[in-house]
Amino acid sequence: MTIKLTRLLGAAVVLLALAFPVTTPANPPERHPEIRQALASLRRAKEYMEHAAHDFGGHRVEAIRATNEAIQQLEIALKYDKN
């Protein structure tokens, strides 16, 4: 009697486990894709400005400084995301 009960309970556990599988996404969705795209664009623009043959009408140094600040602020914002 106890062997039948043990087998029945074991079968019930297996059926429940199969009925309610725990699934995790293989690749969770990227968080804040717009911010990450902006960071990538800013880094490319900075690289371009640093190696450009001209000074953008005297604005290159200030543009690079502002780009660095924007990159830093976006990185900080991502660090503080708690969601």
C-alpha positions in Angstrom: 0.0 0.0 0.0 2.8 2.5 0.9 4.7 1.6 -2.3 1.6 2.4 -4.4 1.1 5.7 -2.5 4.7 6.6 -2.9 4.6 5.9 -6.6 1.3 7.9 -6.9 2.8 10.9 -5.1 6.0 10.7 -7.2 3.9 10.6 -10.4 1.9 13.6 -9.2 5.1 15.6 -8.4 6.4 14.9 -11.9 3.1 15.8 -13.5 3.0 19.1 -11.6 6.6 19.9 -12.5 5.8 19.3 -16.2 2.6 21.3 -16.0 4.2 24.4 -14.5 7.7 24.7 -15.9 9.9 27.4 -14.7 11.1 29.3 -17.7 13.6 32.1 -18.0 14.1 33.9 -21.2 17.3 32.9 -23.0 18.2 36.5 -23.5 16.3 39.0 -21.3 15.3 42.1 -23.2 18.0 44.8 -23.2 17.2 47.6 -20.7 17.0 51.1 -22.1 18.0 50.4 -25.6 17.6 54.1 -26.6 20.1 55.2 -24.0 22.6 52.5 -25.0 22.2 53.5 -28.7 22.8 57.1 -27.7 25.9 56.1 -25.9 27.2 54.2 -28.9 26.5 57.2 -31.2 28.1 59.7 -28.8 31.2 57.5 -28.6 31.4 57.3 -32.4 30.9 61.1 -32.8 33.7 61.7 -30.2 36.1 59.4 -32.0 35.3 61.1 -35.3 35.8 64.6 -33.8 39.1 63.6 -32.1 40.5 62.5 -35.4 38.9 65.0 -37.8 41.2 67.1 -40.0 39.3 70.3 -39.2 38.2 72.0 -36.0 34.5 72.5 -36.8 34.7 76.3 -36.9 36.5 76.4 -33.6 33.9 74.3 -31.7 35.7 70.9 -31.7 37.3 71.2 -28.2 34.0 72.3 -26.6 32.0 69.7 -28.6 34.3 66.9 -27.4 34.0 68.2 -23.8 30.2 68.3 -24.0 30.1 64.8 -25.6 32.3 63.4 -22.7 29.9 65.0 -20.2 26.9 63.5 -22.0 28.5 60.1 -22.0 29.3 60.3 -18.3 25.8 61.4 -17.4 24.1 58.6 -19.4 26.4 56.0 -17.8 25.5 57.4 -14.3 21.8 57.3 -15.2 22.1 53.6 -16.2 23.9 52.7 -12.9 21.0 54.2 -10.9 18.3 52.3 -12.7 16.6 50.0 -10.2 13.8 48.6 -12.4 
